[in-house]
Each structure stands twice: as C-alpha cells, then as structure tokens.
Amino acid sequence: MAEVNNELIYEVLKAMQARLGNIEEGVREVRGELQGVRGNQRAQQLQLNAVQTDIANLYEAYGAIDSRLSRIERRLDIIDVPAT
C-alpha cells in the first residue's frame, strides 16, 4: 500500500482545487444563461400583455361600431328581418 505523505496530500488537494475552479466557472456560465432566459421570458410576457391589450381594444372598438351601426339601421329603418 502506498505511503500517505504530505506531498501526496498536496497533489490531491491541487487537483481538487483545479476541479473546483472548473465547477465554479461552470456555475457562473449557467447563472449567466439563466439570467438571459429570465430576461427573455420577461420580454415575452410584456409582448404577450401588449398583444392581449391590443385585442381587448379591438373588441371594444368593434362593439362600439356594432352598436352605432345598429342604431343607424334602426333610424333608417333598414333592419334586415330574417325570412320565416
């Protein structure tokens, strides 16, 4: 069995320190990517909210136009009556 001495322990610790440095670098990269994904999700959510607001505004405008058209048809007495 190999004798354990300070030099062997030192070599193992150096290897562990190098591996730990690689792990820390990997974690930093993952954090950066995660922040990018989160930022992208926020931007997409803002865009989705804007689209939903635009659609709601279109429905509101359509409703106003439809009610005005109905009122004009009643005033001009040109309401289509379904044939029975």
N, C-alpha and C positions, 0 to 999 in steps of 0.2 A: 504494500500500500504506500502511496506517495506521502512523503512527509509534508505536513502543512507548516508553512513558514510565512513570515511577513511579506516576502516577495511574491509568493503565490497569491496571498490575500490581496495584495496591492494590484496585481494584474487582473484579478477577478473584479475588483472594485472599479478599475479603469474601464473595463468592458461594460460593466453595468452603467457607469456614468455616461458612456457614449450612447448606449441604447436608450437611456432615459432622455438624453438630449434629442434623439430622433423622435421619441414619443412626444416630447413637449412641442417640437416643431410640427408634428402631425396634428396635434390638438389645436395649435394656432391656426393651421390651414383649415381645419374643419370649422372652427369658430368663425373664420372669415367667410367661408362658404355659407354657413348658416345665417349669418347676418345678411348676406346678399339675398338669400331665399326669403328671409323675413321682409326685407325691404321690397322685394318683388311682389310678395303677397299683399303688402300694404298698398302698393301702387295698383295692383289688380283690383283690390277691394274698392279703392277710390274710384277707379274707372267703372266698376260694376254699379256702384252707388249713383254715379253720374248718369249712366245709361238708364237705370231704373227711374231716376228723377225725370229724365227726358221723356220716357214712355208715359209716366204719370201726367206730365204736362200735355202731351199729345192727346191722351184720353180726355183730359179736362177741356182742351180746345175743341175736340171732336164733339163732346157733349154740348158745349155752348153753341157750336154751329148747328148741330142737330136740333136743338130747341128753338133756335132762331128760324131755321128752315120750316119747322112745324108751325111756328107762329105765322110766318109769311104765307104758307099754304092755307091755313085757316082764314086769314084775312082776305086772300084772293079767292077763296072758296074753290080750291083746286086739289082737294084732298082725294087721293085715289081710294075708292071703296072697293074692296075685293068682291069679285063676282061670285054669286052663290048659285 
